[in-house]
């Protein structure tokens, strides 16, 4: 990754976050909580993938249709997040695989 890629990535992130700040307050709160959850859980493809951008587009469509964040996502935001990443490989999965492999090779 070169310096130009880093600069371009920062520009894209700033543009993305400006779109988040343009959302109504309830959507901003939910977006930030989901973002924290995803960064903590760590889907491997989060950085390279389009998950956050697609979620932002989904939120913008909800705003355009006049729905509140809870109406769009439901009452259980954690369940919404889990559904988002249910087919994604996470860093926790990678760690568990390494533990299982270590046990298999060492017999412990």
N, C-alpha and C positions, 0 to 999 in steps of 0.2 A: 504494500500500500504506500503510494507516494504522497508527497505533501499536497499535491493538487487534489488527490482523492480525499484527504483529510479535510481540506478546506471546503470542498464540494459537499462532503457529508455534514459538516457544521452548518452550511447554508441551508441544506435540506432540512436539518433538524430545527433550525430557527424558524423556517417557514412552517414546518409542521406545528411547532409550539405556538406560533402566532394564530394558526387556525384553531387550536385548542382554546386559546384565550378569547377567541371570538364566539365561542359557545356560551349558552346561558350558564349561570353559576352552578345549577344542579348537575349539568353535564360535565362541567369542569371538575367538580369534586369527584364525581364517579370516575371520570377518565384518569385522574391522578391516582386514585386508589387502585384502579385496575393496573395502571402502569407500575405502581410500586409492587403489587402482587406479582406481576409478570417478571419484573426484574429480580424479585426475590426467588421465585420458583425456578426461573431460568430456562424457558424453552430454548434449546440450542439454536434454532433458526430465527429467534427474535430479532437479532441485529441484522442478519442478511435478508430476512423475510419482510413481508408487507403487513404483518399482523396489526401493528399499531396504526398504520395508514388506513387499512381496511376498516378498523374499528372506528377511526375518526370519521371516515366517510359514512359509516352506518349511523353514527351520532348526528352528523350533519343532516342526513336524510330524516332522522327522527325529529330534529328541530324543525325542518322544513314542513313536516306533516303535522306539526303542532303538538307533538307528544312530549311529555316530561320524561326525564331519564328513567325513573322507576317504572313508568308505564311501558317504556320501550324494552327495558332489561328484565323487569320483574323485581320481586322483593329480595331475592337471594342473589346478591352480586357475586359472592364467592362461587356459587354454582354456575353462574354465567361465565366466570373466568375459567373454571374447571372445564366447562364445555368447549370453550375457545381452544384450549390446549390439549384436549383429550387425546388427539392423535399425534401430538408433538413429542419429540424426544427431549427430555430435560436433563440438566446437569445432575440432578438427583438420580435419574436413571443411569447415567454414565458411572456415577459413583457406586451405585448398587451393583452394576455389572462388574466393576473392578474388584469389589469386595468378594463377590461370588467367584470370580476367576482366581483371586488370591487363595480363597478357601479350597477351591478345586485343586490348585497346583501344589499347595502346601499341606493339604489334608486336615486343615484346622477349621 
